[in-house]
Amino acid sequence: MNVAGKPVVVALGTLQVFVGIGAVPVGLMFILDPSGSSVGFPREWVSDTLFRNYLVPGVFLFAINGIGSLVGAFLTFRQHALSGLCAVGLGAFLMAWIVVQVITLGPPPHWLQASYFVLGAVELLLGWRMNFDA
C-alpha cells in the first residue's frame, strides 16, 4: 500500500530521473565502445578484474541504473503500488554497484562514488517510506 505524501513522491521520482538520465548515456557509450575510451576510462581499470572491458558493466549501468531508474520514476510519479518496492531494489542495487566498484578498482573512492552511494541509500529509504511507513 502506497502511503507516502507528495513531497516523498516528488523527491524520490526526481532522484530516480537524475540517476536514470546520468546512467543511460554512459551505459550506452560503454556498450557501443567497450574499451571505455569514449567515456575517458582507461581499459586498465578493468583489465585485472572479472571484466576484460566495459561491456558487461555498461549493460548493467544502462539497463538497471538507467532504464530501470526511469521506469522506477514513472511508477513513483504515478504512485503505482510497486513504486516503493522498485525504489528499494534500485537503491540497493545502486549501493551494491558502488561497493563493487570500490572493491574492484580499489581505494580511495572518488567523491562521485560516495555521492551515488548516498543517493542509493536515500532512494532505498524513500522507497521503504513509500510502502511501509504510515
C-alpha positions as CSV (number, residue, x, y, z in Angstrom):
1,M,0.0,0.0,0.0
2,N,1.4,3.4,-1.0
3,V,1.2,5.8,1.9
4,A,3.7,8.4,1.0
5,G,2.8,12.1,0.7
6,K,3.5,14.3,-2.3
7,P,7.0,15.6,-1.0
8,V,8.2,12.0,-0.8
9,V,6.9,11.1,-4.3
10,V,8.4,14.2,-5.8
11,A,11.8,13.7,-4.1
12,L,12.0,10.0,-5.0
13,G,10.8,10.4,-8.6
14,T,13.2,13.3,-9.2
15,L,16.1,11.3,-7.7
16,Q,15.3,8.4,-10.0
17,V,15.1,10.6,-13.0
18,F,18.5,12.1,-12.1
19,V,20.1,8.7,-11.7
20,G,18.5,7.4,-14.9
21,I,19.4,10.3,-17.1
22,G,23.0,10.0,-15.9
23,A,23.3,6.3,-16.4
24,V,21.6,5.8,-19.8
25,P,24.1,7.7,-22.0
26,V,27.2,6.4,-20.2
27,G,25.9,2.8,-20.2
28,L,25.1,3.1,-23.9
29,M,28.6,4.5,-24.6
30,F,30.2,1.5,-22.8
31,I,28.0,-0.8,-24.8
32,L,28.9,0.8,-28.1
33,D,32.6,1.2,-27.2
34,P,33.5,-1.4,-24.6
35,S,37.1,-0.1,-24.5
36,G,35.9,2.8,-22.3
37,S,37.8,5.4,-24.4
38,S,34.7,7.3,-25.4
39,V,34.0,8.0,-21.7
40,G,37.6,8.6,-20.9
41,F,38.0,5.5,-18.8
42,P,41.2,3.5,-19.3
43,R,40.9,-0.1,-20.1
44,E,43.5,-0.9,-17.4
45,W,40.8,-0.1,-14.7
46,V,39.0,-3.3,-15.6
47,S,41.8,-5.4,-17.2
48,D,42.7,-7.1,-13.9
49,T,39.0,-7.7,-12.9
50,L,36.3,-10.1,-13.8
51,F,35.7,-8.0,-16.9
52,R,38.1,-7.6,-19.8
53,N,36.3,-4.4,-20.9
54,Y,33.3,-2.2,-20.0
55,L,30.6,-4.1,-22.0
56,V,29.0,-6.0,-19.1
57,P,29.2,-3.1,-16.7
58,G,27.8,-0.9,-19.4
59,V,24.8,-3.3,-19.9
60,F,24.0,-3.2,-16.2
61,L,24.5,0.6,-16.0
62,F,22.3,1.1,-19.0
63,A,19.6,-1.4,-18.1
64,I,19.3,-1.2,-14.3
65,N,20.7,2.1,-13.2
66,G,19.5,3.8,-16.4
67,I,16.3,2.4,-17.8
68,G,15.3,0.8,-14.5
69,S,15.6,4.1,-12.7
70,L,13.5,5.9,-15.4
71,V,10.8,3.1,-15.1
72,G,11.0,3.5,-11.3
73,A,10.5,7.2,-11.7
74,F,7.4,6.6,-13.9
75,L,6.0,4.2,-11.3
76,T,6.8,6.7,-8.5
77,F,5.1,9.7,-10.1
78,R,2.1,7.5,-10.9
79,Q,2.1,6.3,-7.3
80,H,1.9,2.7,-8.5
81,A,1.6,0.1,-5.8
82,L,5.0,-1.3,-6.8
83,S,6.8,2.0,-6.8
84,G,8.2,1.7,-3.2
85,L,9.4,-1.9,-3.7
86,C,11.0,-0.9,-7.0
87,A,12.8,2.0,-5.4
88,V,14.1,-0.2,-2.6
89,G,15.5,-2.6,-5.2
90,L,17.0,0.1,-7.3
91,G,18.5,1.9,-4.3
92,A,20.1,-1.4,-3.0
93,F,21.4,-2.1,-6.5
94,L,23.0,1.3,-6.8
95,M,24.6,1.0,-3.4
96,A,25.9,-2.5,-4.3
97,W,27.1,-1.2,-7.7
98,I,29.3,1.4,-5.9
99,V,30.6,-1.1,-3.4
100,V,31.7,-3.4,-6.2
101,Q,33.4,-0.5,-8.0
102,V,35.3,0.4,-4.9
103,I,36.3,-3.2,-4.1
104,T,37.2,-3.9,-7.8
105,L,39.0,-0.6,-8.6
106,G,40.5,-0.1,-5.1
107,P,40.5,2.8,-2.8
108,P,40.4,5.7,-2.5
109,P,36.8,6.1,-3.7
110,H,36.1,9.1,-5.9
111,W,33.7,11.7,-4.5
112,L,31.1,10.7,-7.2
113,Q,31.1,7.1,-5.9
114,A,30.4,8.3,-2.3
115,S,27.7,10.7,-3.7
116,Y,25.9,7.9,-5.6
117,F,26.2,5.5,-2.7
118,V,24.3,8.2,-0.6
119,L,21.8,8.6,-3.4
120,G,21.2,4.9,-3.4
121,A,20.6,4.9,0.3
122,V,18.2,7.8,0.0
123,E,16.3,6.0,-2.7
124,L,16.1,2.9,-0.7
125,L,14.8,4.8,2.4
126,L,12.3,6.8,0.4
127,G,11.1,3.6,-1.3
128,W,10.7,2.0,2.1
129,R,8.7,5.0,3.2
130,M,6.5,4.8,0.1
131,N,5.3,1.4,1.1
132,F,5.8,0.8,4.8
133,D,5.7,4.0,6.8
134,A,2.4,5.3,7.9
